[in-house]
Amino acid sequence: MLQSFRLPKGLDYIKLPCLNRSESGELSSKYLDLDIEMTLRLRSDIILAAVRNYQPDLFLVDKKPYGLRNELATAIRYIKCTRPQTKFVLLLRDILDSPEKTIQEWKDHNYFSALDLLYDRILVVGMPEVFDLRKEYEFPVDVANKVEFCGYLRKKPGQISRSTLRQQLGIPTDKKLVLVTPGGGEDGYHLVQQYLQGLALRSETEKFHSIIITGSEMNEILRSQLKQQVHQFPNTQIIEFTNDLMSYIDAADLVVCMGGYNTVTEVLSQGKRSISIPRIKPGYEQLLRTDRLHKLDFLHQIHPEQLTPDNLFQAVTHQLEESPAFSVNRLDLQGLPKVNQAISKLLFQHSGCESQSTVKPSPRKPIMAEV
């Protein structure tokens, strides 16, 4: 969706062919009629061409030190040989996967060695009080010393005020609003279906209004089925996509969602109560995140294997009627400015120490590899 946003001056992007991951974890080309090896080779070639021509001062990599299936390896070798002064930063979310799976994967792919030898910093957009990946994933001391926790990424407020959006949606001021959003929606059909079945079982649903945002990635046939079911509920609306989800979250009194990083941080940024049903395939990232946040009383979690229409609506009723909102002040939501500060510090300092010179180098071209 990046092409839909207005980019600031001095910023541009290079689009890589999209990949898709199945529930079993297998990668495939999402749109192009190419096998996975050809798609990965194309992505790798594009990345290498970018660094050759752009000559970055900083290379910011997302999640995997060598990219998916080592697609960054050639570009990294090129930079290390031709621009040894280029800084390397790995950006990690709060949680990657279960400790057992992550530790084994990182050992098998020599990621710990890569971080020790190639990377200058490891920036984590999370809080150690929620999940300290240095300990959970058994980082070696030299690697752990490069880790800097920056806090969660606060999402900007929406474009429409709470009162205005509720008025546009036709929601009376005395009614509570439940927002149901399964993120992109590719695997969100079951969650929405369970919610609609719960509506059918409950008479008190007249006390609140529901907005369902299916997500643009949901299968069209499944989305059509849900739209047909919604017709029987006068206080329920369903839409496919919005580019202003934050306004809908602000307008809601409760959010029913999955456990992805983006969705959770969007909800937490607004200080909203939520019920999270995380996915558990192909990994346990979402389950671990919602479990930790549930124990800290930032959200209510229902394990997907225990999800039924009845227990979902027991939770909805409880959260709407009895649970007070939590204080956003308990969370560190300064992820973006802290990442900015950490990168600026790398670019303007030598060997982690303040330069004694009054003339600072002028970094001009960071580059980010989003994998």
DAMO-V417714 format. One line per field, one symbol per residue. burial: 1 if it has 24 or more other C-alpha atoms within 12 Angstrom, else 0. A space follows every 50 residues. Layout:
BEGIN
burial: ???
END
This chain:
BEGIN
burial: 00000000000000011011000000011000000100111111011101 10011111111111111111111111001100001111111111111110 01100100001101110111111111110111110110100011011111 11111000000100110010100011111111111111111111111111 00001011111111110100011001101100101111110100111111 11111111111111111111111111111100111111111111001111 11110011101111111011000010000011111101100111111110 000000000000001111111
END
